[in-house]
Amino acid sequence: MPETLIKHALKTAATLTAFALVGTALLSYIFAITRAPIEASEAEAKLALFKQIMPQENFDNDILKHVVQVAPSPLLGNRAATQANIAMLNNQVAGVILEAVAHDGYSGDIK
């Protein structure tokens, strides 16, 4: 192999590596700065859905943080552990919101 061909291949490989590193670093940075706002937006949307099921005046706790895992049960129809959010009012259980899962989706379970 001629030496110029090897140099050209190494230069091309180095350029590709540099682009890959810069691209990866850029994507990592964007992920890091957008992670918290996205999580906050998802939590806000989930709370809005919960408030459609159970109005705010019916609970006084942080329903997003008061979570328990419910074991699989034929009565609930859940095949895996399911998240249950507990609504409390004056330190008493006011309600439980379960995450529903439909098992007949075209490409798997639908939450």
N, C-alpha and C positions, 0 to 999 in steps of 0.2 A: 504494500500500500504506500502510495506517495505520502510524504510528510505533510504536504499542504492539505490533503484530504483528511488526515487525522486532525490537524489543527482546526480545520473547518468544522469537523464533527464535534470536537471539544468546545469550540466557541458556540456552536448551536446548542449543545447540551447545557453549557453554562448560562446562556441566555434563557433557555426554557426553565432551568432551575430558578433563576432570579425572578422570572415572572411568576412562577408557582409560589415562591416564598412571599413575594409582595402581595399576591392575590390572597394567600392564606392569612397573612397578617392583617390585611384590610378586612376580610370577612370576619376574623376573630374580633377585631376592634369594633366593627359595626354590631356584631352579636352582643358584645359586652355592654355597649352604650344603650342598646335598645331592649335588653332583657328585662330590666326593672319596669320600664313603661308598659311593655307588653304584658307582663305578669299582673301589673296593677289594672290594666284595661280588662284582662280576662277575669280577674276577681270582681271588678265592678259589674261586668256583664252577668256573671254567675249570681251575684247578690241581687241584681235586678230581676233575674228569673225566680229566685227564691221569694222575693217580695211579691211576685205575681201569685205564688202558691200560698204564702203566708204573709199577710201584711205586717209592716214594721211595728204597729202597735201591739202585735201579739207576741213579740219577743224583744228582749232587752240585752241579749248577749251578742258576741261576735260569732254569728252562725257559721262563718267561713272557717273559723279556727276551732270550733267545737265539733270535732269529727271523730267518729268511731268506724271501725271496719266490721261489717256484718259478714259472717261466714256463709258459704254457699248453702242454699236451702231450696228444696223442691217447692216449698210454700211460696217463696219469693220468686222462684224461677231464675235465680242467679247461679251461674255455673262457676263463678269465681267470687272472691271476696268483693263486697260492694261497699262503697263509701256512703255513710249516713251522716247527715248534718243534723245536729240537735239544736232545736230552738228552745230557749229557756225564757221564762217570764217570772221575775221575783224568785229566782233560784229553784224553780220547779219546771219540769219538762212541759213545754207547751205544744211541742210537735216534733216530728222527725221527717226529714226530707231525704228520700232515697234516690239514688241515681238509677234511672231506668235504662235497661239494655234490651234491645230487640235482637233476637238471635237469628232472624231470617233475612239479614241483609245480603245483597248480591256478593259482596266481597268481605263478609265477616260481620261481626257484631256492630250494631248501631247504638251509640250512646246518646 
